Amino acid sequence: MRAVWKGAVTFGLVNVPVKLYSATEDHDVSLHQVHAEDGGRIRYQRKCEVCGKVVAYQDIDKAYDDGERTVVITDADLKALPAERSREIEVVEFVPSEQIDPIMFDRSYYLEPDSASSKAYVLLRETLESTDRTAIVRLALRQKTRLAALRVHEEVLVVQTLLWADEVREAAFPALDERVKISDKELALSKQLVESLVSDFDPTQYVDEYQRELRTLIEAKLEQGDALDTAATFGEEPEEEGAEVIDLMEALRRSISAKRGGADASADDEADADDEADAEADPAPKKRTATKKAPTKTPAAKNAPSKKPAAKKKAAS
């Protein structure tokens, strides 16, 4: 890996020299554009509107236009900004980890110790782990001032850049303002479906199906050309039902039955849902009505002669 930034993490008077590495990489198949008629490569040129010449990338500057005036911003101007010159990852505060909403996360970077001794690095790592805190930091990276979360991932300090608060759009959907009644049975069945899918997350068991199929397609076209038979390459796929399910209860029952391996479980699912709904509706145990029990006979009483047989004998005589 190649370091994309070099500086130090600072909190208080403690200074932790580090190198920054991108923690993720893109494995998507790279495609380019061609002319559909003859397959010729489509290329884009950076052409100046004034002189009409094609301009090399190193000769291009940035500019801002307010509608009336244009101001050119050179790379030297950008590098002169105080924030851009900073080589520090400044710790602003330490917050409970659960307070950071995952929707705020942008990109992840590994931090590697960049000094003869890694003691300060290890100290910061163990402090974050033992306090269950995440450090909110500020840094200048790639000509932008960024807010980020500094946390521990598998014994390595990780910086995850955060979106600014005004970059997260408000989720305002009128349909969610309508009150919807969810029955106890629907909720109970939904919980059963969740329980049937409960597992420990292992990211290695998932693959990018689209990219894998795209590579298969490319290899097949390289061998067969335009005469490719997609059905023979990928197999016949049944058409998926696109109709919206109206009966939510039935959809839940079918989903649970499919996980259990048969439709015979539908009755059991409904019975379980009824029991769970009843338990949630009335969690307190019901009091049983006291009933009189017949007195238990003692051993002496058991061996004592019965009066009724004597009465019958007398009546017979």
URBEL-V603622 format. One line per field, one symbol per residue. psi: psi as a letter, one per 30 degrees, with the letter a starting at -180 (. if undefined). burial: b if it has 9 or more other C-alpha atoms within 8 Angstrom, else e. A space follows every 50 residues. Layout:
psi = ???
burial = ???
This chain:
psi = lkkfkkbkkkjbgkkjklkkkkfllkgkkkklklkfeggkkkkkkjkkfe fglkklefgklllkjgfelkkkjleeeeffkeeefkhkjkkelklkeffj kfffkdlkkkkkkhlekgeeeeeeeeeeeffhlkkklklkkhhkkkklkj akjhgkkkkjkkkleffjlkijjefffkkkjkleeeeeeeeeeeefgklk kjfffkljeeeeeeeeeeeeeeefafgkjeeeeflkkkkkkfkkkejeee eeeeeeeeefglfffeeeeeeeeeeeeeeeeifkkkkkkkkkkkkkklee eefkkkfeeeeeeeee.
burial = eebeebbbbbbeeebbbbbbbbeeeeeeeeeeeebeeeeeeeeeeeebee eeeebeeeeeeeeeeeeeebeebeeeebbeeeebbebbbbbbebbbeeee eeebbeebbbbbbeeeebebbeeebeebbeeebbbbbbbbbeeebbbbbb bbeeebbbbbbbbeeeebeeeeeeeeeeeeeeeebbbbbbebbeeeeeee eeeeeeeeeebbebbebeebbeeeeeebeeeebeeeeeeeeeeeeeeeee bbbbbbbbeeeeeebbeebbeebbebbbeeeeeeeeeeeeeeeeeeeeee eeeeeeeeeeeeeeeee
